[in-house]
Amino acid sequence: MGKKITQRDRVLQYMRENNGITAYEAVIEIGCTQLSARICELEREGHTFSTEIIKTRNRYNEPCHFLRYRYTGNINEVLGK
C-alpha cells in the first residue's frame, strides 16, 4: 500500500498546476474546507506563499474580497536541507 495523499499534497499540486488557489477552489476542486489551516501547516514545513487580495462584487452587487494563495517555493530547498 502506497503513501496516503493528504490534503496538503493536493493543495500543493493544485497550486503548482493552476498558479494558485482560493478557498472556493479548494472546496470545489479538492474538497478542502479549511484552506488557511493547510497553508499554515505547509508553512511550518518550510513552504512559502504569496497572497493576492481579489476584490469583486457578490451576487447582491455588494463589494467583497478574498485571497488567492500562490506557491513561491520551499525554504528548505533554498537552504539545501
N, C-alpha and C positions, 0 to 999 in steps of 0.2 A: 504494500500500500504506500502510495507516494505522500509527499508533504501536502497538508491541507492548505488550500488557498484561502487567505484571510481577507477581510475587508480592506485592510491596509494594502495588501498586494493588489487588490482590484482598484483601489483609489489611485495608486501609483501608475498602474498600467493604463488606466483610463486617461490620466493626466498626460502621460507621455504620448498617447495616441491622438489626443484631442486638444492639445495645447491648453490644458487647464480643466477645471471642474467647478460647478456651482452646487449649492446644496440641493437644488431642484434636480439637476442632472444626476447627482449621487443617489437620490431616492429612486428616480425613474430608471436609470440605466444599470445601477449595480445593487440596488436595494439597501443602501446605506442611509439610515435616518439621522445619524449623528456625525456628519462630516467633520465638524470642528474638533470633535474628540479624536477622530482618526488622524487628522492633521497634527494635533498636539502629540499623539503617540509617535507619529513619524518624525516629528521634530526632535523628540527625545532620542530617537535612533540616529540622529545626525543629518536627516534630510532637511533641505531648506526650500522655502516657498516665498513667492511674492504674492501680494493681493492687489486686486483692482476693484474699486468700487464702481458698480454699474448702476447708473441712475436711469429710471424708466417710470412708466405710469402703470398702475394696476388696472384691473377690469372696470373699476369705478372712476377711472381717469384721475386718480389721486397720485401724487408723486410718491415714489418708493425707491429703495435701493437694496442691493445685495452684493455679495462678494464673489469674485472669481479667483480661485487659487491657481497659481501656476507653479509648476515644479522648476526649481532652479539648480538643483544638484544635491550632492551628499558631501558634507564637510569632511567625513572620514575618508572619502576617496581623494579629496584635495590634499589632505594631510598625509596620505599614504598609509592609513591604518587598516 
